């Protein structure tokens, strides 16, 4: 198997690694991602945190549209891809309506084509989630310890505060 490229923000030398298992069609992942995107940015820029985003291609029907979006992303183009992910979460209610809507968004609106690495990446992430016992999303690890928050109840601001507190503690 070839090396799988994950969407990675920040330095490989960062002392703190955050792994986020998410799906672009998940509303709880939307709250988490927005919080992490905002809270982690200063730590990433300071070289203290590396954020690795791992899209979990779940088979639940409502989440399959996230998989359709994910196969179009080129994770080697980090800045472009992170902007697309932000847009996907901002417009989630629009494209989740149908498979045609997400396919049109990815191919016509964003002018993207399926990425050849997507299948191997999906298989590797599914294998990893099985090995690590990950069943739900969002699931987050900070330095390989599962980060505790309640994705069903915690609002974006609460998640931001929890992330900031945890990273600040680890940075000391």
N, C-alpha and C positions, 0 to 999 in steps of 0.2 A: 504494500500500500504506500502511496506517495504521501508526502507531508501535507497535512491539511492546514489551510490558512484560515484562521479565525479573524474576525474584525477586532483589531487590537489598537487601542489608543494609549499612548504613553510609551515610556522607555522599558526595554527588557531589563534594564538595571534597577528599576524602581523596587524599593524594599517591600511594597505592599501590592498584592495582586487581587483585583476584584474580578470574579467570574460571574457573569450574568446569563443565566439560562432563561430566555424569553421567547415569545412568539409575537409577531407583529399584529396579529388579529386579536390578541388577548387584551381586554380593557384593563385588567389589573397590571399587566406588563406595561401598558401605556403610562399609568401612574408611576410605577417603579422607574421606568426608563427616564421619564421627564425629571424625576427627583434625582436619579443617579447622574444624569447628564449635567444637571446644574451643580449638584453638590461635589462631584468628583473633578470638575473642570480645573479649579485652582490647584488641586493636589496633583493632577496629571501634568499641568503646566510647570509645576515646581519640581517635577521629576520624582515625586514621592509615591505615585500610584500608577499602575498599569491597569487598564480596564479592558477585559476580554469579553466580547459579546458573542454568545453562542445561541444561535437561533435553533430552538427545539421544534422540529417539524412534527408536531403532534397529529394524530390521526382523527381526533375529534372533528366532526364536520365543520363546526364554526371556526376552527383554527386552521383548517386546510387552506383557506385564503391567504393566511400568513405565509404558508409554505410556497404558494404560487408567487407571492411577492419576493420571498427570499431567493428563489432560484434565479432571479434576474439581477441580483446584486454581485458586484465585483469587489470582494473584500480586500483586494490589493490596492484599490483606490479609496483609501480610508476617508479622506475629507469629503469626497463626493458621496460616498456610501452613507456616512453618518448624517449628512444633510437629507438624503433620501429617506432614511429611517425616521428622522424628525418629521418630515412631511407625511410619511405613512401614518405615524401616530396622530398627527394633527388632522388628517383627513380620514381616519379610520372608519367613522360612521358612514361615509360616502361609499368607499370601495368594498366594505364588508357585505354590502347588499347582495352581491352575486359574484360568481366566478368570472362572468363577462366584465363586470366593473373593474375588478382587480387586474385582469389581463389587459384591458384597455388602458388602465392607468400606467401599468408598467411598460407596455409596448408602444402605445400611441402618445400618451401625455409625457412620459419620461424618456421615450425612445430607447428603451433597453431591450436586450435579447437575453434568453436564458444563458446562464454562465456554466461553462463545462465543469467547473469545480464543485458545483452545488450538490451533485449526487454523492460524491465521496465525502464531502463535508457533512452532509445530512446523516449518512451512515455512521460516520465516526462519532458524531454528537449523540446519536441514538444509542450507540454502543456505550459511550461514556456515561450517559444518564442511567442506563441499566446497571453498569458496574458500580455507580455511586449511589444507587437507590433513589434517583430523582424521578418523581412521578408527576409533580405539578409544576406550574409556572406562575409567576416568576420564582425561580430558586436562585439564590445568590450565595457565593462563597467569598470570604475575605481571608486571604492567606490560608485557603483550604478548610476554613471553619465556616460552617453554614451561618449566614447572617440572619438573625431572627427579626422578623417584622410580620405584620398581618396584612397580606396583600388584599384581603377581602374587606378590611375595615380602615386601614391606615390611608389617610389622604396624602397627596403629594408632599405637602409641607412637613407632615410628620415623618415621612420616609426620608426626606432631605435631612432633617435634624438628626435622625438615628444614624444615617450614613456619616454625616459630618462628625458626630460625636465618636463613632467607632474609629474612623480614620484618624482623627485627632489623637485618640488614645494610643493607637498603634504607632503614630509618628513620634511619640515622645521617647 
